[in-house]
Amino acid sequence: MNAKEYLRGLSREEARIKAKKERLSVMRDLARSVSSPSFSDLPKGKGSEPSRLEETIVKMLSLEEEIKHDEDELTERKTEALDYIGKIKEPDYQTVLISRYFKNESWEEISLNMFYSLRWVYSLHGYALEELDRVINEECS
């Protein structure tokens, strides 16, 4: 795997976590809007089925736990990636990679913040990825 795929993988994982959080939000809304339970004159046995509300709450708790686990894993991977980036000697390379992959800045924002032309930022990005490839390969060898 090259550096670009490695960094994009972090972004994809972040997007998956965001989607799970959105699902959780919808589930919470559903749980709040569940209609009042209907009571009947007939007694229910002890082995009755769980209500939809109970099922939704169990699914929510499970999803919350899954999100927490995913976030912990992503934090570890991001810390590892930042360690690799920190081993790059050229500060401009570090800045481009962090701005693009960790701050999610557009190319134009990076260009403005670094006071470089857009074309030069693209070049810096390419050089930075090559250098990150080298660092990762050295670390993994």
Sequence and secondary structure as in RCSB ss.txt:
>XXXX:A:sequence
MNAKEYLRGLSREEARIKAKKERLSVMRDLARSVSSPSFSDLPKGKGSEPSRLEETIVKMLSLEEEIKHDEDELT
ERKTEALDYIGKIKEPDYQTVLISRYFKNESWEEISLNMFYSLRWVYSLHGYALEELDRVINEECS
>XXXX:A:secstr
  HHHHHHHHHHHHHHHHHHHHHHHHHHHHHHH       SS   TT    HHHHHHHHHHHHHHHHHHHHHHHH
HHHHHHHHHHHT S HHHHHHHHHHHTS   HHHHHHHHT  HHHHHHHHHHHHHHHHHHHHHHH 
